[in-house]
Amino acid sequence: MHQMFQTKYPNAKVSYETYRQCFCSDFNISFGYPRTDTCSKCDELTAKITGLQKQLKNNRESDDVANINKEITSLENEAKLHKIKADVFYKRKTRAKQLCKQSVEHEAISMDFGKNLQLPNITTNDIYYKRQLSMYAFNIHELSSAKSIFYLYPETEGKKGSDDVSSFLHNFVYEHLDEKIRHLHIFCDSCSGQNKNFTMIRFLHYLVYEAKKLDSIKVTFPVRGHSYMECDKNMGLVNTKSKAELPSDWIEVFENARKNPFPFKVVSIDNQFCRQWTKFLDTLYMKKCPFATRTIKELKISKEGNGNEQKLMLRSSYYAAWDKCSILPKKKTHSSTVCAENEFLMPEKSYDGPLPIKKAKYNDLKDLKIFCSSAAQEYFTNLPHLDE
């Protein structure tokens, strides 16, 4: 809308923030969150309350009315408590953002995978009946500056597991995070295969105690269903209906998706980028997690106190007491490799080469490539695939 205003009134020098402030304060219109992908817990409680309210209208017996009212009150209290817990996550994120702007040694980030994109992304109706190549987009967003990095790659160049996420986070910490930062606060969802797992926990511990890149790392997980973050807003700026025949087309779409305060930084990933962090960390830490990860709401790794303990702290609610836990093996069976400060020992590469796709998907892409350019046709023809 601001761009349309500038086009229509080129002589009016109005900044985006001024335009937004006038729009929100002088008109009875506001911007809200999209009502999609809503919380299943909230939806369940709302459905139960609505059903009981309908029963209440059709029931006139005093005993039943009292019981129904009692149950409605109980459900409303449960829904209120659920939303209060969910709101704590956003308040923690707001406080972390304020701290980052005040201290040069602190930074907070949100990170998440975006919606899978498709190749080729064209208008031909055959698209609805054919399999397409998936494009993955992993976003890391700095809360202090609103700088945002997308790691973009097709499914033939990598997966979406804990090793891949650790590799992206490692690249961000060493290549994009300001060298003055010593304390990092991470906000991410509770996806067990990507963020909330033993590989990621050990990787963060390794960053602090072995690589000595940071002095402390804290991770805060949201209440399930309430994980709407800056990464979702960033992905919403990307026109997912854009025509794209090659991975480079999607890179161009992302780079042009945002202008203010900074354009998106896009890192194109190939099969040599990701590392075998799980296998590497198995030689330094316990192989099996000594605690349940599902219930964790916050975890913290810090050099404060006795640095020789090398323990991490975790808790199952936002206001519970911290529990200390060691993830180091009782007996070391390996020789410890000492790195110089700000140096990092890298694991082996995760993939020997491009990852093959299934034969059925390859055949569908062969059918779709006739609607694409010659460069795209050559790309899809040369895709690695299984014979069966």
TORLUM-552628 format. One record per atom (N, C-alpha, C, O): x, y negated, z. Coordinates in steps of 0.2 Angstrom, whole numbers, plus 2048, in hexadecimal, padded with zeros to 3 digits. Last residue first. Example, Ala and Ser with C-alpha at 12.3 -4.5 7.8 and 13.67 -1.06 7.14 Angstrom:
<sites>
84080B823 844805824 840800827 8437FA828 84281C827 83E816827 842810827 84781182A 
</sites>
This chain:
<sites>
8488EE7D1 8428F17D3 83D8ED7D6 8378EF7D8 8538E57D0 8508E97CA 84A8ED7CB 8468EF7C6 8538D47D6 8538DC7D7 8508DF7D1 84C8DD7CD 85C8C67D0 8568CA7D1 8578D17D2 85C8D47D0 8628B67CD 8638BD7CF 85D8C07D2 8598BD7D5 85D8AC7BF 85C8AD7C6 85E8B57C7 85C8B97C4 85E8A97B1 8648AB7B5 8648AD7BC 8688AE7BF 8528A57AE 8548AB7AB 85A8AE7AF 85B8B47AF 8518997B5 84D89E7B7 84F8A57B4 84E8AA7B7 85A8917AD 85B8927B4 8578987B7 85A89C7BA 8558917A0 85C8947A1 85D8967A9 85F89B7AB 84A88A7A3 8498907A0 84F8947A1 84F89A7A3 84F87D7A7 84C8817AC 84B8887A9 84B88D7AD 85587A79A 85987A7A0 85687E7A5 8598837A8 849879792 84E87E791 85387F796 855885798 83A87679D 840874798 84587A797 84587F79B 82C88179E 83187D7A0 83687B79B 83687D795 82388B79A 82088479B 82587F79D 82387979E 82A89679B 829894794 82688D794 82588A78F 82B89A7A8 8308967A5 82F89379E 83288E79C 8218A37AC 82089C7AD 8258977A9 8248917A8 8268AF7A9 8208AD7A5 81F8A67A6 81C8A37A1 8318B07B1 8328B07AA 82C8AE7A6 82D8AB7A1 82A8AF7BD 82E8A97BC 8308AA7B4 8308A47B1 8258BD7BD 8218B77BD 8248B07BB 8218AC7B7 8318C47BE 82D8C47B8 8288BF7B8 8278BC7B2 8358C07CB 8398BE7C5 8358BE7BF 8368BA7BA 82B8C67D3 82C8BE7D3 8308BC7CD 82E8B77C9 82F8D37D0 8288D07CF 8288C97CE 8258C67CA 83C8D47D6 83B8D57CE 8348D27CC 8348CF7C7 8418C87E2 83D8CE7E0 83C8CE7D8 83B8C97D5 8518C07E1 84A8C07E2 8478C77E0 84A8CB7DC 8618C17E9 85D8C37E4 8558C27E6 8548C37EC 86B8B37EE 8678B87F0 8628BA7EB 85E8B67E8 87C8B07E8 8758AF7E8 8718B47EA 8738BA7E9 8888B77F4 8868B37EE 87F8B27EE 87C8B27F3 88A8BB801 8908BC7FC 88F8B87F6 8938B77F2 8868B180F 8848B5809 88A8B5804 88E8B0804 88B8AC81B 8868B081B 8848B4815 8828BA816 89D8AC81E 8978A981B 8918AE81B 8938B481B 8A38AC82F 8A38AF829 89D8AC825 8988AA828 8A589D83A 8A38A4838 8A48A6831 8A58A282D 8B189283E 8AC89383A 8AB89B839 8B089E838 8B588884C 8B788E849 8B1891845 8AC892848 8B887784C 8B387C84D 8B6882849 8B7882843 8BE868855 8BF86D850 8BA873851 8B8874857 8BE85F85F 8BA85E859 8BC862853 8BA86184D 8CD865866 8C7861867 8C485F860 8C885D85B 8D2876860 8D386F862 8CD86B862 8C886D860 8CD885867 8CD880861 8CF87A864 8CD87886A 8D189586B 8D188F86D 8D288A867 8D788A864 8CA8A486B 8CD8A0867 8CC899869 8C689686A 8CC8B2876 8C88AC875 8CD8A8870 8D38A7871 8CA8C3871 8CF8BD873 8CC8B7871 8CA8B586B 8BD8CD878 8C08CA873 8C58C5875 8C58C287B 8B68D1883 8B98D687F 8BC8D3879 8BF8D7874 8B38CB893 8B48C988C 8B88CF888 8BD8D188B 8A68D089D 8AD8D289B 8AE8D0894 8AA8D2890 89A8CA89D 89D8CB8A4 8A58CC8A2 8A98CA8A6 8968BD891 8978C4893 89B8C5899 89F8C189B 88C8AF894 8928B2892 8938B9895 8908BB89A 8808A9898 8808AD892 8878B088F 8878B388A 8788A58A7 87F8A68A3 87D8AB89D 87A8B089E 86D8998AD 86E8A08AA 8758A08A6 87689B8A2 8638908B8 8698918B5 86A8988B2 86889D8B5 8548878B6 85788E8B8 85E88E8B4 85E88D8AE 84C8798BD 85187C8B8 8548828BB 8568838C1 83B8788C1 8428778C3 84687B8BE 8448808BA 82F8708B6 8318758BA 8398748BC 83C8708B9 82A8678AD 82B8648B3 82E86A8B8 82E8688BE 82886E8A1 82B8688A1 82D8658A7 8328618A8 82C8808A3 82787A8A3 82B8748A3 8318738A5 8368888A4 83088A8A0 82B8858A0 82688689C 8488848A1 8418848A5 83B8858A1 83B88489B 85A8868A2 85388689F 84D8868A4 84E8878AA 86B8848A0 8658838A4 85F8838A0 85F88089A 87A88D89E 87588989B 86F8898A0 86E88D8A4 88B88D8A3 88488F8A4 87F88A8A0 88188589F 89988C8A6 89688C89F 88F89089F 88E89489C 8A188A8B1 89C88F8B1 8998918AA 8978968A9 8AB8808AF 8AD8878AE 8A788C8AE 8A88928AC 8A58748B2 8A58768AB 8A787D8AA 8A68808A4 89B8708BE 8A08758BD 8A18778B6 89D87C8B4 8948618B8 8958668BE 89B86A8BC 8A08678BA 8918608A7 89085D8AD 8918638B3 88F8688B2 89086589A 89686689D 8968638A5 89B8648A8 88086E896 884868898 88B86989B 88B86E89F 87287288F 87987488F 87D86E890 87D86988C 861876891 866871892 86D874893 86E879897 85087888C 85687B88E 85C87588D 85B871889 83E87988E 84487588D 84B87988F 84A87D894 83688488D 83387D88B 83987888A 839874886 83589588B 83988F88C 836889889 834889883 82E8A1888 82B89C88D 82F89688E 82C891891 8368A887F 8308A687D 82D8A0882 82989C87F 8428AD884 8428A7881 83B8A4880 83B89E87E 8478B5893 8418B488E 8418AD88B 8418A888F 8588B9895 8528B6897 84D8B6891 84F8B788B 8648BE88F 8628C1896 85C8BE898 85A8BF89E 8658C487E 8638BF882 8618C1889 85C8C588A 8738CE879 86C8CE87B 86A8C8880 86E8C7885 8808CB878 87D8CC872 8758CC873 8718CB86F 8898BE881 8858C4881 8818C587A 87F8C0877 8968B7876 8918B687B 88D8BD87C 88F8C2878 8A08B986D 8A18B4872 89C8B5878 89E8B387D 89B8C1863 8A28C3866 8A48BE86B 8A88C086F 88F8BC85F 88F8C2863 8968C4866 8968C886B 8928B1857 8918B085E 8908B6863 8918B6869 8948B884B 8998B484E 8988B3855 89D8B4859 8878BC848 88C8C1849 8928BE84C 8958C1850 8808B0848 87E8B584D 8848BA84E 8858BC853 8868A983E 8878A6845 8858AC849 8888AC84F 88C8A9830 8898AF834 88A8AD83B 88E8B083E 88789B826 88C89F829 8888A482E 8828A3830 883892816 88189581D 88689A81F 88A89D81C 88A88F80A 88988A80F 88888D816 88B88B81B 8898977FF 890897802 88F892809 89489280C 87E8957F7 87E89B7FB 88589B7FF 8868A0803 87A8837FA 87B8897F6 87D88F7FA 87D88E801 8708757FC 87387A7FF 8748807FA 8708817F6 8718637FC 8708697F8 87486F7FA 87A86F7FA 86B858806 87185C805 86E862802 86A866804 865847805 86484E803 86A852803 86F8507FF 85E83B80F 86583E80D 86384580B 861849810 85282F80B 85383680D 85A83880A 85C837805 85581E80D 853824809 85582A80C 85A82A810 85081581C 855818818 85281D813 84E821815 844811821 84A80C821 85080F81E 85480B81C 84080F80F 84180C816 84081181B 83B81581B 83E819805 842813804 84581080B 84A80E80C 83B82A800 83A824805 84081F804 845821802 83C8327F5 8368327F9 83582C7FE 82F82A800 8478337EE 84382D7EC 83D82D7F0 8398297EF 84C83F7F2 8518397F3 84D8337F2 84E82D7F4 8428487EF 8448477F6 8488407F7 84683C7FB 8438487E1 83D8467E4 83E8447EB 83B83F7EE 85084D7DF 84F8467DD 8488447E0 84883E7E2 84E85A7E4 8538567E7 85284E7E6 85284A7EA 84685F7DA 84385E7E1 8488597E5 8468557E9 84F85F7D0 84985B7CF 84685A7D6 8448547D7 8588697D3 85A8627D3 85485D7D2 8558577D4 8518757D2 8528727D9 85486B7D9 8538677DD 8458727C4 84B8747C7 84C8727CE 84986D7D0 83886D7C2 83A8737BF 8418767C1 84287C7C1 82B8647C8 8328667CA 83386D7C6 8308727C7 8208577CB 82385C7C6 82A85D7C7 82E8597C8 8198557DB 81D8537D5 81F8587D1 82085E7D3 8128587E5 80F85A7DF 8138577D9 8118587D3 8188547F1 81885B7EF 81585D7E9 8168637E6 8208467F4 81A8487F0 81B84F7ED 81F8517E9 823843805 8268467FF 8208487FA 81B84C7FD 81E83F810 82083A80B 82283D805 822839800 81D84A818 817847815 818842810 81484080C 82984C81D 827850817 82184E814 82084F80E 829842826 82E841821 82C84681B 82C844815 82084782F 81F84082C 823840826 82183D820 826852833 820853830 81E84D82C 81C84D827 83184C83A 833851834 82C852830 82C85282A 82C846845 82E84283F 82F846839 82E844834 81E852849 82484E84B 82684A844 82284A83F 81385C852 81485784C 81985284E 81984F853 81186785A 818866858 818861852 81D86184E 80686E861 807867862 80F865860 812862864 80687B860 80187885D 80287085D 7FE86D859 80D87E870 80C88186A 80687D867 80187C86A 817870876 811875877 80F877870 80E87486C 82886F870 82186D872 81C872874 81E878873 83886F878 833873874 82C870875 82B86F87B 848868878 84186887B 83C86A876 83C868870 85986987D 85386B878 84D86B87B 84C86E881 86886187F 862863882 85C86487C 85C861877 879861881 87486287C 86D864880 86E869884 888859885 88285C887 87D85C881 87D85887C 89485687E 894857885 88E85A888 88E85D88D 89A85D86F 895859872 89685A87A 89985F87C 8A586486A 8A385F866 89E85A86A 89E854869 8AB87086F 8AC869873 8AA86386F 8AD85E86F 8AA87D86B 8AC878866 8AE871869 8B186D866 8A7882878 8AD884874 8AF87F86F 8B587E86F 89D87A87E 8A287D882 8A887F87E 8AE87E880 894875874 89687187A 89C87487D 8A187087E 89287E86A 894877868 89787386E 89B86F86D 88E889872 89588986F 89788286C 89D88186D 881886875 88688787A 88D886877 89288387B 87C886868 87C88086B 881880871 88587B872 87D894866 881890861 881889865 887885864 87589A86F 87C89B870 88089686B 88689486D 86989586A 86B893871 872894872 876890874 86989B85D 86989485E 86B892865 86F88D865 8688A9861 86E8A685D 86E89F85E 87489C85E 85C8AA868 8638AB86C 8698A8868 86D8A686B 85089D864 8538A4864 85A8A4867 85D89F868 84889385D 847895864 84989C864 8458A1865 84989084F 84C88C854 84D88F85B 85288E85F 84689C847 84A897845 84D89384A 85389284A 83E8A684C 8438A8847 8478A3845 84C8A4842 83589F855 83B8A4858 8408A6853 8458A7855 83188F856 831894851 837899853 83D897853 82D88485D 82F88A861 82F89085C 82E89585F 834874857 82F879859 83287F85B 83888085C 83F86885F 83D86C859 83787185C 836871862 84A85C863 84385D864 84186285D 842860858 85985986C 85685C866 84F85E868 84D86186D 86584E870 85F851872 85B85386C 85A84F867 87784D874 87284E86F 86B851872 86C856876 884843878 87E84787B 879847876 877842873 88E83D871 890842876 88A846879 88B84C87B 892833863 88D837867 89083D86B 893841868 89C82E85B 89B82C862 896830866 89682F86C 89A83384F 8A0836853 89F83485A 8A283785F 88A836849 88F83284B 894835850 892838854 88784483E 886841845 88C83C846 89183E845 88B84A832 886844832 885841839 88383B839 894854834 89585082E 89184A82E 89284582B 89285B840 89985983E 899854838 89E851838 88485C841 888859847 88F857845 891852847 880861835 87E85A837 88285883C 88485283C 88686D835 888869830 886862832 88A85D831 87F87383F 887873840 88986D83B 88D86983C 87387483A 874870840 87B86E841 87D869843 87587D830 87287682E 874871834 87686C833 878888837 87D885832 87B87E830 87F87A830 86D88B83E 873889842 87888683D 87C88183F 86488E834 863888838 86988683C 86B88083C 86A89A830 86A89482B 86988E82F 86C88982D 8698A283B 8708A1838 87089B834 874896834 85B8A383C 85F89F841 86689E83F 869899841 8548A182B 8558A4832 8598A0836 85B89A835 8508A081E 84E89B823 84F89E82A 84A89D82E 85D8A1811 8578A3814 85589E819 857898819 86489D801 86489E808 85D8A080B 8588A1807 86389D7F3 86989B7F6 86989B7FE 86F89A801 8578A17EF 85D8A57EC 8638A37EF 8688A67EF 84E8987F3 84E89E7F7 8548A27F4 8568A77F8 8568877F1 85188D7EF 8528937F3 8588947F6 8588797FD 85A87F7F9 8558847F7 8508857FA 85D86C807 85886E802 85B8747FE 8618737FC 85C863815 860868812 85B86C80D 85787080F 85A852818 857858815 85C85D812 86085B80E 85B846824 85F84A820 85B85081E 858854822 859835829 85683C828 859840823 85B83D81D 858828835 85B82B82F 85983382F 858836834 853822840 84E82583A 851827834 84E82882F 85B81F84A 85B81B844 85681D83F 85681983A 856827855 859821856 85981C850 857816850 853834850 84E830853 850828854 84C824853 85783C841 85A838847 854833849 85282F846 85284B83B 85084483B 853841842 851843847 854858830 856855836 85584E836 85884A832 84B865827 84C85D828 84F85C82F 84C85F834 84C86F81A 84D86F821 84F868822 85386581F 84387780D 84587080F 846870817 84187181A 843883800 843881807 84687A808 84B878805 83A8887F2 83F8847F4 83E8827FC 8398807FE 8368987EA 8358937F0 83B88F7F1 8418917F0 83089B7DA 83689B7DE 8358967E4 8328907E3 81F8A37D9 82489E7D7 82A89E7DC 82A8A17E1 8148AE7D1 8188AC7D7 81D8A77D4 81F8A77CE 8048A97CA 80B8AC7C9 80F8AA7CF 80E8A47D3 7F88A37C9 7F88AA7C9 7FF8AD7C9 8008B37C8 7FA8957C9 7F68987CE 7F68A07CF 7F48A37D3 8018937BD 8058927C4 8018967C9 8048997CE 7F98927B3 7FC8997B4 7FF8997BB 80189E7BE 7F68857B1 7F18887B5 7F48907B7 7F28937BB 8038797B2 80087E7AF 7FC8837B3 7FE8847B9 80A86F7B9 80386F7B9 7FF8747B6 7F98757B6 8188757C4 8158727BE 80D8727BE 80B8767C2 8258797CB 81F8757CD 81C8717C8 81E86B7C7 82D8897C9 82C8827C7 82587F7CA 8208837CB 82E8867DA 8318857D4 82F88A7CF 82F8907D1 82787E7E9 8278837E4 82B8817DE 82B87B7DC 82B87D7FB 82987A7F4 82A87F7EF 82D8857F1 82587F80B 828882806 82687F7FF 82087E7FE 825871817 821876812 82687880D 82987580A 834871821 82E86E81E 82B87381A 82D87981A 83B875830 83B876829 834873827 82F87382A 84386983B 83E86D83A 83E86F832 84186B82E 84785E849 849862843 844867842 84186A846 84C84E850 84785384F 848857849 84B854844 85884885C 85684A855 85084E855 84F85285A 86183B864 85C840864 85984285D 85983D859 87083786C 86C837866 86783C867 86884186A 87C82C875 876831875 87383186E 87282C86B 886823875 88882A876 88282F876 883835876 880817874 88481986E 88682086F 88882386A 87081387B 87781687C 87A818875 87781C872 86480E876 86880A87B 86F80C87C 87380987E 85F81786D 86081086B 86480C870 86780686E 85E822875 863822870 86481B86D 86A81986B 85481E87E 85A81F880 86081F87B 86581C87C 84981F875 84B818878 85281987B 85681487A 84982C872 84A82786D 84C82186F 85081E86D 84583287E 84C83387B 84D82E876 85382C875 83882D880 83E82A884 84482C882 849828882 832834875 83282C875 83882A87A 83B825878 83384187A 83683F873 837837873 83C834870 82C841885 833842886 83784087F 83C83D880 81F83E87F 822839884 82A83A885 82D835885 81E84A878 81E844874 82183E879 82583A876 81D853883 82285487E 82384D87A 82984B879 81184F88A 81884E88D 81D84F888 82284B888 806853882 80884C882 80F84A885 813846883 804860886 80785E87F 80A85787F 80E85687B 7FF85E893 806861892 80986088B 80F85F88B 7F385888F 7F8854893 7FF857893 804854892 7ED862888 7EF85C884 7F4858888 7F8854886 7EB86B892 7EE86D88D 7F1867889 7F7867887 7E286489B 7E986589D 7ED867897 7F3866897 7D7863892 7DA85D894 7E185E897 7E685A895 7D3870891 7D586D88B 7D986688D 7DE864889 7D087389E 7D587789B 7D8873895 7DE873894 7C586A8A0 7CB8698A4 7D186D8A1 7D786A8A1 7BC870897 7BE869896 7C586889A 7C9864897 7BA87D89D 7BE87C896 7C0875895 7C5875892 7B48788A9 7BA87C8A9 7BE87C8A2 7C487B8A2 7A88738A3 7AD86F8A7 7B48728A8 7B986F8A7 7A287E89E 7A4878899 7A987489D 7AE87289A 79F8858A9 7A48888A4 7A78838A0 7AD88289E 79687D8AF 79C87F8B3 7A18818AE 7A787F8AE 78C87D8A6 78F8778A7 7968788AB 79B8758AA 78888B8A7 78B8888A0 78F8828A2 79488189F 78488B8B4 7898908B2 78D88D8AC 79388D8AB 7798838B3 77E8818B8 7848858B6 78A8828B6 7718898A9 7738828A8 7798818AD 77E87E8AA 76D8958B0 7718958AA 77588E8A9 77A88E8A7 76588F8BA 76B8938BC 7708948B6 7768938B7 75B8898B3 75F8858B7 7668898B9 76B8868B9 75788A8A2 75788E8A9 75C88B8AD 76288A8AB 757886896 75488189B 7548848A2 7528818A6 761885887 76088988D 75D884893 76087F894 76587E87C 75F88387B 75E886881 75988B881 76F876881 76987287E 76387787E 75E87587E 779880885 77687B88A 76F878887 76B87788B 77D884878 77988987D 775885882 76F886884 784879874 77E87B871 77A880875 77387F874 78E87A87E 78A87487E 78387587A 77E87387B 79588687A 791885881 78C87F881 787880884 79A88286E 79588786E 791887875 78B888875 7A3878872 79D87686D 79887B86D 79287A86D 7AC87F879 7A887A87C 7A2878878 79C87787B 7B188886F 7AE88A875 7A9885879 7A388787A 7B787E867 7B2883864 7AE88686A 7A888686A 7C187986F 7BC87486D 7B687986A 7B087786B 7C9884872 7C5881877 7C087C875 7BA87C878 7CE886864 7CA88B868 7C688886E 7C088A86E 7D487A862 7CF87C85E 7CB881861 7C4881861 7DF87A86B 7DA87586B 7D4877868 7CE87686A 7E5886866 7E388686D 7DD88086E 7D8882871 7E988285A 7E588785A 7E1888861 7DC889862 7EB872854 7ED876859 7E787C85A 7E287A85A 7EB870841 7E986E848 7EB87384D 7EC87984B 7ED86E834 7F2872838 7F187083F 7F686F843 7E685D832 7E8864830 7ED867834 7F1864838 7E484F833 7E0854837 7E085B834 7DB85E832 7F2845835 7ED849830 7EA84E834 7ED852838 7F1837840 7F483D83E 7EF841839 7E984183A 7ED826839 7ED82C83E 7F083283B 7F2832835 7EC815838 7EF81B835 7EF82083B 7F081F841 7DD80B837 7E380D83A 7E5813837 7E2817834 7D27FD836 7D5803833 7DB805836 7DF800838 7CD7F0837 7CA7F583B 7CC7FC838 7C8800837 7DA7E4837 7D57E8833 7D37EE838 7D77F083C 7E57DE83D 7DF7DA83B 7DA7DD837 7D57DA835 7ED7E8841 7EA7E4846 7E57E0844 7E07DE848 7F17F0836 7EF7F383C 7EB7EF841 7E77F1844 7F57E682D 7F07EA82B 7ED7EE831 7E77EF831 7FF7DF834 7F97DB832 7F47E0831 7EE7DF832 8097E9835 8067E683B 7FF7E383A 7FB7E383D 80C7EC828 8097F182C 8057EE832 8007F0834 8127E0824 80C7E2821 8087E7825 8027E7825 81D7E082D 8187DA82D 8117DD82A 80C7DB82D 8237EB828 8217EB82F 81C7E6830 8177E7833 8277E781A 8227ED81C 81F7ED823 8197EE824 8267D5818 8297DC819 8247E181B 81E7E081C 8227CB80B 81F7CE811 8227D5812 8227D980D 8217BE801 8277C2804 8247C580B 8257C1810 8197BD7F3 8177BD7FA 81D7C17FD 81D7C77FC 81B7BE7E5 81E7B87E8 81D7B87F0 8207B47F3 8147CA7E1 81B7CA7E1 81E7C47E5 8247C47E7 8077D17E4 8097CA7E6 8107CA7E7 8137CA7EC 8077DE7DE 8017D97DD 8037D27DE 8017CD7DB 8127E37E4 8117E37DC 80C7DE7DA 80D7DA7D5 8107E27F1 8157DF7EE 8157DE7E7 8177D97E4 8057EB7F2 8047E47F4 80A7E07F1 8087DA7EE 80B7F77EF 8057F57EB 8047ED7EC 8037E97E7 8137F87FA 8167F87F3 8117F57EE 8137F17EA 80A7FA804 80E7F4804 8117F37FD 8127ED7FB 804806800 800800800 8047FA800 8037F57FD 
</sites>
